[in-house]
Each structure stands twice: as C-alpha cells, then as structure tokens.
C-alpha cells in the first residue's frame, strides 16, 4: 500500500472504529432508518472520494478506494457508504447531482436489497437510464441486517444516462470487497478466541486439528482478498473481473463461517457474542447480487465464447488485476 493510500485509509479506519462499534451495529439493526453515524460519514468527505477534483472530490479510482470498501465490511458498517460513494460518482459523471445527504443503495434487481432499511434512495435501472428513487422505509430481511425491498414504481428524484455502467456488476463488486473485509474480521476473532480459550490445560490453538482449521481459514481469507481486489481494479467494474471476485468470496464464505463457528462452539451463535454480527452479513452478501453459481456460469460462458487460446491466455488478458 503506498503512502497516499495509508494517508487515506488510516483516518477512515479510525473513524469506523469509533462509529461502527458492535453496540452501534446492534442499535442500527433494532430500528429501520438512516443510522446516526451517517452524518459522520457525510461530514468526513470520504463519500466524494470517487468524484473528480473539479467537482469537489478526490479523483480516486476504484483500486484506490478498495481498502475503504473492504474496511466497511471489516467493521460491519450498517450504512451504505460504498454504494453512496459510487452512486455519487456515477450520477456526477453523467451531469447530475445527488442530494447532499442522500444515503443511496444500488438496486439492480428486485427482492431484498442489503441496507435498504438504512438508505433514503436507491439507484435502479429503468430502460436505458439510471433512476434515483426515494425509499420510504425498509422491510426486515431474513438476516436482520437492515435489508429491505424497493418500490421500483416510485417517482424518481432524477434520471441519468446509463452509459457503460452495469449496475449488477457494480453492486456485486462492492459486496465482494465487503465480504473480503468481513472475513478478515472473522479470522481475527476466531484466531484470538482459539489462543485465549483453554481446554485440557492448554489453549485451543495448540491442538493440531484447530491449527489445521485456522490454516484453511487463512487460505480462504487471503484468496478472497486477492479476488475482491481484482474485482475493483481498473476504471470501471468489469463483469469478468467481478465474476472472479464474487465467485471466490461467495465460495469462501461457506468455509469461513463454518470454521469460525466450529472453533467458537456454541458461544459464537449467541446474540450477545459479536461473531454473528459478521457471519450474518457474510451470508446475506453471499446470496446477494448473484451467488457463486451465477457468476461462475457467466465466467465459464465467457471463456467458452473467447477466441481460441489457452485458459492461461484468457486469464492473462481478461482477469488479471488492472491499475
């Protein structure tokens, strides 16, 4: 990570540590509506990170803000920071301007959308345009993480040209980055618990079977972070690179959740313990904006349709991380 990214990410992480505590997450889950922490995010200026400098932003790229998006997953932020940051940039690029304090989610498909209950607006596809719709409250989702349904017939606040934006890829790319961040937090919690928990006179981490589980957990988390970074490389969300990101993070989520809860035992599933705050979100994101089977199919179809060549060439030309 270069100096610029350190100067960007560390203040953001300190802010999340203050405003997105487990207590704050539980308070946000207890009621629908934009959480109090949203004002801190608006005033921080980070929401304009992707806007060009001539529009008052920082002029950063998707690659630059990947650590910010991953950090929101790591801290379980119950507010649509990443989605609003991207929506502001998309709208501004097409000559529009989002409401200053709008909390925006991306809603490329119908059904329960993560953080709909914590947002004021949704960016949806209407024909060949993108429409910003008001949200009048969310409907509780099965994961109790602030999701909800969007009234796609609502009168738009504004519309802009779709351009080269594939809303599903953008939403999936952001979710994959959040998943990668959440898995880092889950691994840290699991490793710490294994080191602190005593069984038969020694810590769990001293048992070979636990060490094996922790090694597999670390492998899944590391590969997920590499894939998620690929999904947010380049200047736009490329569907093939997003397919890599969402497929790998969704596949990994099964093992990460299973290992974390197995190592923690019964305590990990209790409402009072913080682990479930992150595993619930991880499972919600795994099912959102296309599961691993959906994105793996898109990736396989693209490979079959590609000109003759080796799969290594296909990966090199289409799936490597781009600046």
VOPAGU-2260 file (C-alpha; in pm, 1 decimal, decimal comma):
REM VOPAGU-2260
SITE   aa  ch    i         X         Y         Z
SITE  UNK   A    0       0,0       0,0       0,0
SITE  UNK   A    1     153,5     333,1     -99,1
SITE  UNK   A    2     181,7     644,0     118,6
SITE  UNK   A    3    -123,2     806,6     -37,0
SITE  UNK   A    4    -337,7     505,8      46,2
SITE  UNK   A    5    -208,0     497,1     403,8
SITE  UNK   A    6    -297,0     862,0     448,5
SITE  UNK   A    7    -644,2     786,9     310,6
SITE  UNK   A    8    -721,1     457,1     479,3
SITE  UNK   A    9    -591,9     502,9     833,2
SITE  UNK   A   10    -813,8     803,7     917,5
SITE  UNK   A   11   -1110,2     620,5     767,0
SITE  UNK   A   12   -1043,1     308,9     973,1
SITE  UNK   A   13   -1010,5     518,8    1290,0
SITE  UNK   A   14   -1347,2     677,5    1215,3
SITE  UNK   A   15   -1511,1     337,1    1160,6
SITE  UNK   A   16   -1362,1     210,8    1484,2
SITE  UNK   A   17   -1536,2     498,1    1663,9
SITE  UNK   A   18   -1875,0     497,5    1489,6
SITE  UNK   A   19   -1928,7     133,2    1389,1
SITE  UNK   A   20   -1887,0     -44,3    1719,9
SITE  UNK   A   21   -2078,9    -366,2    1793,7
SITE  UNK   A   22   -2314,4    -160,3    2011,8
SITE  UNK   A   23   -2377,6      83,9    1725,1
SITE  UNK   A   24   -2440,5    -203,5    1482,4
SITE  UNK   A   25   -2694,7    -358,2    1719,4
SITE  UNK   A   26   -2867,4     -21,6    1766,2
SITE  UNK   A   27   -2892,8      23,0    1387,5
SITE  UNK   A   28   -3036,2    -326,9    1348,8
SITE  UNK   A   29   -3301,0    -257,7    1611,2
SITE  UNK   A   30   -3483,0       1,2    1400,3
SITE  UNK   A   31   -3528,0      99,8    1037,8
SITE  UNK   A   32   -3397,3     428,4     903,1
SITE  UNK   A   33   -3067,0     601,4     837,5
SITE  UNK   A   34   -2844,1     538,3    1141,5
SITE  UNK   A   35   -2700,0     832,1    1339,4
SITE  UNK   A   36   -2347,4     752,4    1217,2
SITE  UNK   A   37   -2447,7     860,4     865,3
SITE  UNK   A   38   -2391,3    1225,8     948,8
SITE  UNK   A   39   -2032,6    1145,9    1048,1
SITE  UNK   A   40   -1978,7     981,6     710,2
SITE  UNK   A   41   -2131,5    1277,4     521,8
SITE  UNK   A   42   -1916,9    1529,5     709,3
SITE  UNK   A   43   -1599,6    1323,6     666,5
SITE  UNK   A   44   -1573,9    1396,2     292,9
SITE  UNK   A   45   -1495,6    1032,9     211,0
SITE  UNK   A   46   -1822,9     999,2      19,1
SITE  UNK   A   47   -1674,0    1220,1    -252,5
SITE  UNK   A   48   -1358,8    1010,9    -292,9
SITE  UNK   A   49   -1453,2     895,6    -646,2
SITE  UNK   A   50   -1569,3    1237,1    -768,3
SITE  UNK   A   51   -1323,8    1423,5    -993,6
SITE  UNK   A   52   -1133,0    1709,0    -836,2
SITE  UNK   A   53   -1313,1    1970,5   -1047,7
SITE  UNK   A   54   -1639,3    1855,7    -885,1
SITE  UNK   A   55   -1506,3    1879,1    -532,5
SITE  UNK   A   56   -1388,6    1520,3    -498,2
SITE  UNK   A   57   -1057,0    1343,7    -456,3
SITE  UNK   A   58   -1040,0    1197,5    -809,0
SITE  UNK   A   59    -959,1     846,7    -684,6
SITE  UNK   A   60   -1004,2     520,8    -874,1
SITE  UNK   A   61   -1181,7     201,4    -779,0
SITE  UNK   A   62    -845,7      47,1    -691,8
SITE  UNK   A   63    -769,4     339,3    -460,9
SITE  UNK   A   64   -1092,9     305,2    -264,4
SITE  UNK   A   65   -1090,5     -74,5    -239,2
SITE  UNK   A   66    -939,6     -58,8     113,6
SITE  UNK   A   67   -1220,5     176,0     220,4
SITE  UNK   A   68   -1492,4     -57,8      93,3
SITE  UNK   A   69   -1324,2    -361,3     248,9
SITE  UNK   A   70   -1297,0    -174,2     579,2
SITE  UNK   A   71   -1673,1    -116,9     587,4
SITE  UNK   A   72   -1716,5    -494,5     575,4
SITE  UNK   A   73   -1447,5    -546,7     837,0
SITE  UNK   A   74   -1626,7    -312,3    1077,9
SITE  UNK   A   75   -1977,9    -426,6     980,3
SITE  UNK   A   76   -2080,8     -70,7     892,6
SITE  UNK   A   77   -2464,5     -66,2     891,3
SITE  UNK   A   78   -2485,5     221,7     644,0
SITE  UNK   A   79   -2447,4     234,3     262,1
SITE  UNK   A   80   -2115,3     419,3     245,3
SITE  UNK   A   81   -1963,7     234,2     -51,1
SITE  UNK   A   82   -2285,5     237,7    -251,6
SITE  UNK   A   83   -2339,4     610,3    -195,5
SITE  UNK   A   84   -1978,2     690,0    -283,8
SITE  UNK   A   85   -2013,2     506,0    -614,4
SITE  UNK   A   86   -2362,9     638,6    -689,6
SITE  UNK   A   87   -2246,6     997,3    -641,5
SITE  UNK   A   88   -1965,7     942,1    -890,5
SITE  UNK   A   89   -2190,8     770,8   -1146,5
SITE  UNK   A   90   -2451,3    1046,0   -1128,5
SITE  UNK   A   91   -2193,3    1325,4   -1141,8
SITE  UNK   A   92   -2018,3    1168,0   -1442,0
SITE  UNK   A   93   -2347,4    1192,8   -1631,1
SITE  UNK   A   94   -2411,0    1555,4   -1541,7
SITE  UNK   A   95   -2639,3    1504,2   -1243,0
SITE  UNK   A   96   -2600,4    1572,6    -872,8
SITE  UNK   A   97   -2728,1    1350,5    -594,9
SITE  UNK   A   98   -2891,4    1510,2    -288,5
SITE  UNK   A   99   -2615,7    1613,5     -49,8
SITE  UNK   A  100   -2718,4    1396,8     243,9
SITE  UNK   A  101   -2873,3    1108,3      48,7
SITE  UNK   A  102   -2786,9     757,5     166,2
SITE  UNK   A  103   -2800,1     560,4    -160,0
SITE  UNK   A  104   -2805,0     188,1    -229,3
SITE  UNK   A  105   -2762,3      10,6    -562,8
SITE  UNK   A  106   -3067,1    -197,0    -655,6
SITE  UNK   A  107   -3002,7    -380,6    -983,7
SITE  UNK   A  108   -3271,2    -642,1    -915,4
SITE  UNK   A  109   -3593,3    -683,0    -720,4
SITE  UNK   A  110   -3610,5    -861,7    -387,1
SITE  UNK   A  111   -3444,2    -789,3     -55,8
SITE  UNK   A  112   -3156,1    -546,0    -100,4
SITE  UNK   A  113   -2890,0    -507,6     170,7
SITE  UNK   A  114   -2910,1    -179,8     367,2
SITE  UNK   A  115   -3237,3     -69,5     206,2
SITE  UNK   A  116   -3366,5      -5,7     556,9
SITE  UNK   A  117   -3073,4     228,6     624,5
SITE  UNK   A  118   -3099,3     427,8     299,9
SITE  UNK   A  119   -3300,5     719,5     167,4
SITE  UNK   A  120   -3264,5     646,3    -205,4
SITE  UNK   A  121   -3198,4     358,9    -445,8
SITE  UNK   A  122   -3025,3     371,7    -783,5
SITE  UNK   A  123   -3210,1     141,8   -1024,8
SITE  UNK   A  124   -3216,1      64,1   -1396,1
SITE  UNK   A  125   -3510,8     197,2   -1596,8
SITE  UNK   A  126   -3484,7     116,5   -1963,6
SITE  UNK   A  127   -3163,3     275,8   -2084,8
SITE  UNK   A  128   -3142,7     512,2   -1789,3
SITE  UNK   A  129   -3046,1     502,0   -1424,9
SITE  UNK   A  130   -3310,8     641,3   -1190,4
SITE  UNK   A  131   -3265,2     758,4    -832,1
SITE  UNK   A  132   -3576,5     655,9    -638,7
SITE  UNK   A  133   -3680,6     759,7    -287,9
SITE  UNK   A  134   -3711,7     486,6     -24,4
SITE  UNK   A  135   -3990,4     511,3     229,1
SITE  UNK   A  136   -3861,6     262,4     481,6
SITE  UNK   A  137   -3725,6     -89,7     453,0
SITE  UNK   A  138   -3879,9    -430,6     512,8
SITE  UNK   A  139   -3689,0    -650,2     756,5
SITE  UNK   A  140   -3476,1    -909,6     582,5
SITE  UNK   A  141   -3421,7   -1272,3     692,0
SITE  UNK   A  142   -3073,6   -1187,7     818,8
SITE  UNK   A  143   -3193,2    -896,9    1035,9
SITE  UNK   A  144   -2918,6    -679,0     890,9
SITE  UNK   A  145   -3121,0    -382,6     765,3
SITE  UNK   A  146   -3217,9    -514,0     424,0
SITE  UNK   A  147   -3544,7    -429,9     251,5
SITE  UNK   A  148   -3743,0    -415,5     -69,5
SITE  UNK   A  149   -3752,8    -124,5    -316,0
SITE  UNK   A  150   -4066,0      29,6    -465,5
SITE  UNK   A  151   -3946,9      36,0    -826,0
SITE  UNK   A  152   -4259,4     228,5    -930,5
SITE  UNK   A  153   -4173,8     529,6    -716,7
SITE  UNK   A  154   -4129,9     865,8    -887,5
SITE  UNK   A  155   -3757,0     927,2    -947,2
SITE  UNK   A  156   -3572,2    1217,9    -793,1
SITE  UNK   A  157   -3354,6    1229,6   -1103,4
SITE  UNK   A  158   -3256,1    1019,3   -1403,2
SITE  UNK   A  159   -2926,2     997,3   -1590,1
SITE  UNK   A  160   -2796,9     806,1   -1889,7
SITE  UNK   A  161   -2681,8     453,7   -1812,1
SITE  UNK   A  162   -2359,7     489,3   -2007,3
SITE  UNK   A  163   -2122,5     198,6   -1955,6
SITE  UNK   A  164   -2249,8     115,4   -1606,5
SITE  UNK   A  165   -2367,5    -241,1   -1546,7
SITE  UNK   A  166   -2544,1    -193,8   -1216,4
SITE  UNK   A  167   -2535,1    -562,2   -1120,8
SITE  UNK   A  168   -2157,9    -584,4   -1167,4
SITE  UNK   A  169   -2105,8    -266,5    -967,7
SITE  UNK   A  170   -2321,7    -387,6    -680,5
SITE  UNK   A  171   -2159,2    -733,3    -681,1
SITE  UNK   A  172   -1809,4    -585,4    -693,1
SITE  UNK   A  173   -1876,5    -371,6    -386,0
SITE  UNK   A  174   -2032,6    -663,7    -198,9
SITE  UNK   A  175   -1732,2    -885,5    -277,4
SITE  UNK   A  176   -1499,7    -624,2    -127,0
SITE  UNK   A  177   -1717,3    -604,0     184,0
SITE  UNK   A  178   -1714,6    -983,2     211,9
SITE  UNK   A  179   -1336,9    -985,1     194,2
SITE  UNK   A  180   -1320,1    -731,3     476,1
SITE  UNK   A  181   -1571,8    -916,8     691,3
SITE  UNK   A  182   -1374,0   -1238,4     651,7
SITE  UNK   A  183   -1062,6   -1063,9     782,2
SITE  UNK   A  184   -1253,7    -964,9    1096,4
SITE  UNK   A  185   -1397,4   -1316,3    1137,4
SITE  UNK   A  186   -1049,7   -1468,7    1105,1
SITE  UNK   A  187    -907,5   -1227,6    1364,2
SITE  UNK   A  188   -1188,0   -1305,8    1608,9
SITE  UNK   A  189   -1150,7   -1681,5    1557,2
SITE  UNK   A  190    -773,4   -1680,8    1593,9
SITE  UNK   A  191    -790,5   -1469,2    1909,3
SITE  UNK   A  192   -1056,4   -1694,8    2061,7
SITE  UNK   A  193    -851,1   -2006,1    1984,8
SITE  UNK   A  194    -549,1   -1851,0    2155,7
SITE  UNK   A  195    -743,1   -1740,4    2464,0
SITE  UNK   A  196    -976,4   -2038,0    2515,6
SITE  UNK   A  197    -829,7   -2303,5    2745,6
SITE  UNK   A  198    -914,6   -2672,8    2709,9
SITE  UNK   A  199    -744,7   -2957,9    2897,4
SITE  UNK   A  200    -488,9   -2714,9    3036,1
SITE  UNK   A  201    -381,1   -2554,6    2709,7
SITE  UNK   A  202    -519,9   -2312,0    2454,5
SITE  UNK   A  203    -728,2   -2438,0    2163,6
SITE  UNK   A  204    -466,7   -2306,0    1921,7
SITE  UNK   A  205    -220,3   -2570,3    2048,5
SITE  UNK   A  206    -433,4   -2857,4    1917,1
SITE  UNK   A  207    -330,3   -2978,5    1572,1
SITE  UNK   A  208    -686,1   -3009,9    1441,4
SITE  UNK   A  209    -757,7   -2646,0    1536,7
SITE  UNK   A  210    -433,1   -2535,7    1375,2
SITE  UNK   A  211    -543,4   -2710,2    1056,0
SITE  UNK   A  212    -880,8   -2532,8    1061,9
SITE  UNK   A  213    -714,2   -2196,1    1119,8
SITE  UNK   A  214    -474,0   -2256,9     831,3
SITE  UNK   A  215    -762,5   -2335,5     595,8
SITE  UNK   A  216    -944,2   -2025,8     722,7
SITE  UNK   A  217    -641,1   -1809,1     649,3
SITE  UNK   A  218    -612,3   -1953,8     297,1
SITE  UNK   A  219    -976,7   -1872,7     222,9
SITE  UNK   A  220    -945,0   -1518,8     356,1
SITE  UNK   A  221    -624,1   -1446,2     166,0
SITE  UNK   A  222    -755,5   -1573,0    -168,0
SITE  UNK   A  223   -1081,0   -1383,1    -118,8
SITE  UNK   A  224    -897,3   -1056,6     -64,0
SITE  UNK   A  225    -690,9   -1107,7    -380,4
SITE  UNK   A  226   -1004,2   -1184,4    -583,0
SITE  UNK   A  227   -1202,1    -894,0    -436,9
SITE  UNK   A  228    -920,1    -654,5    -521,9
SITE  UNK   A  229    -925,8    -783,4    -881,2
SITE  UNK   A  230   -1299,0    -709,3    -891,1
SITE  UNK   A  231   -1234,3    -343,9    -809,2
SITE  UNK   A  232    -934,1    -293,1   -1035,8
SITE  UNK   A  233    -946,2     -76,4   -1345,1
SITE  UNK   A  234   -1156,7     232,7   -1407,0
SITE  UNK   A  235   -1495,5      57,3   -1413,1
SITE  UNK   A  236   -1649,8    -262,4   -1279,4
SITE  UNK   A  237   -1564,2    -516,5   -1547,1
SITE  UNK   A  238   -1816,1    -807,3   -1538,6
SITE  UNK   A  239   -1548,9   -1075,2   -1582,6
SITE  UNK   A  240   -1326,2    -945,1   -1304,6
SITE  UNK   A  241   -1631,8    -901,4   -1083,5
SITE  UNK   A  242   -1724,3   -1262,7   -1163,3
SITE  UNK   A  243   -1387,4   -1371,6   -1023,7
SITE  UNK   A  244   -1436,9   -1161,1    -711,4
SITE  UNK   A  245   -1793,5   -1263,3    -632,3
SITE  UNK   A  246   -1739,8   -1631,6    -714,7
SITE  UNK   A  247   -1433,8   -1663,4    -491,4
SITE  UNK   A  248   -1568,1   -1463,6    -197,0
SITE  UNK   A  249   -1903,1   -1642,2    -205,8
SITE  UNK   A  250   -1734,8   -1984,0    -222,5
SITE  UNK   A  251   -1504,5   -1893,6      64,1
SITE  UNK   A  252   -1787,9   -1764,2     282,4
SITE  UNK   A  253   -1918,1   -2118,1     339,2
SITE  UNK   A  254   -1591,3   -2246,2     486,1
SITE  UNK   A  255   -1513,1   -1924,0     670,5
SITE  UNK   A  256   -1847,2   -1926,0     853,1
SITE  UNK   A  257   -1833,6   -2299,6     920,5
SITE  UNK   A  258   -1480,0   -2292,9    1062,0
SITE  UNK   A  259   -1537,3   -1979,6    1269,1
SITE  UNK   A  260   -1849,3   -2118,5    1433,9
SITE  UNK   A  261   -1694,1   -2462,5    1480,9
SITE  UNK   A  262   -1392,4   -2317,0    1662,2
SITE  UNK   A  263   -1607,3   -2086,3    1875,1
SITE  UNK   A  264   -1856,7   -2357,7    1958,0
SITE  UNK   A  265   -2199,4   -2264,4    2091,3
SITE  UNK   A  266   -2097,2   -1917,4    2209,6
SITE  UNK   A  267   -2041,5   -1799,3    1850,7
SITE  UNK   A  268   -2409,0   -1829,4    1765,9
SITE  UNK   A  269   -2538,5   -1636,5    2066,7
SITE  UNK   A  270   -2689,2   -1292,4    2019,9
SITE  UNK   A  271   -2462,8   -1143,5    2286,5
SITE  UNK   A  272   -2143,0   -1252,0    2111,5
SITE  UNK   A  273   -2015,6   -1033,3    1825,0
SITE  UNK   A  274   -1925,6   -1310,6    1577,9
SITE  UNK   A  275   -2281,9   -1343,4    1449,2
SITE  UNK   A  276   -2287,2    -972,9    1355,8
SITE  UNK   A  277   -2035,8   -1053,0    1083,2
SITE  UNK   A  278   -2131,4   -1406,2     979,9
SITE  UNK   A  279   -2494,9   -1299,5     929,7
SITE  UNK   A  280   -2385,0   -1023,4     696,5
SITE  UNK   A  281   -2142,7   -1251,2     518,1
SITE  UNK   A  282   -2419,5   -1499,6     442,4
SITE  UNK   A  283   -2652,2   -1220,7     329,3
SITE  UNK   A  284   -2389,8   -1084,7      89,1
SITE  UNK   A  285   -2313,6   -1433,6     -41,5
SITE  UNK   A  286   -2672,2   -1460,1    -164,7
SITE  UNK   A  287   -2695,3   -1101,3    -289,3
SITE  UNK   A  288   -2645,5    -979,2    -647,2
SITE  UNK   A  289   -2570,4   -1326,5    -779,8
SITE  UNK   A  290   -2439,3   -1629,5    -593,1
SITE  UNK   A  291   -2117,7   -1812,3    -679,9
SITE  UNK   A  292   -2301,9   -2039,3    -923,6
SITE  UNK   A  293   -2443,0   -1740,9   -1114,7
SITE  UNK   A  294   -2107,1   -1566,5   -1151,9
SITE  UNK   A  295   -1917,6   -1889,8   -1220,3
SITE  UNK   A  296   -2159,9   -1958,1   -1504,5
SITE  UNK   A  297   -2103,4   -1610,8   -1650,9
SITE  UNK   A  298   -1729,6   -1662,6   -1627,3
SITE  UNK   A  299   -1746,1   -2006,9   -1789,2
SITE  UNK   A  300   -1964,0   -1882,4   -2074,2
SITE  UNK   A  301   -1717,9   -1600,9   -2141,5
SITE  UNK   A  302   -1430,0   -1848,5   -2154,2
SITE  UNK   A  303   -1615,9   -2074,0   -2398,6
SITE  UNK   A  304   -1702,1   -1776,8   -2621,1
SITE  UNK   A  305   -1347,5   -1641,4   -2623,6
SITE  UNK   A  306   -1127,7   -1682,7   -2932,9
SITE  UNK   A  307    -916,6   -1995,5   -2947,5
SITE  UNK   A  308    -634,1   -1991,8   -2698,4
SITE  UNK   A  309    -535,2   -2137,5   -2365,3
SITE  UNK   A  310    -717,3   -2069,0   -2042,9
SITE  UNK   A  311    -394,3   -1913,0   -1917,2
SITE  UNK   A  312    -417,2   -1659,9   -2201,0
SITE  UNK   A  313    -781,0   -1592,6   -2111,7
SITE  UNK   A  314    -684,9   -1521,8   -1752,8
SITE  UNK   A  315    -390,4   -1305,0   -1851,7
SITE  UNK   A  316    -593,7   -1097,1   -2096,7
SITE  UNK   A  317    -918,1   -1065,2   -1903,6
SITE  UNK   A  318    -889,7   -1145,5   -1535,4
SITE  UNK   A  319    -567,9   -1000,1   -1400,2
SITE  UNK   A  320    -572,1    -702,8   -1168,2
SITE  UNK   A  321    -554,8    -373,9   -1355,5
SITE  UNK   A  322    -433,8     -36,1   -1240,5
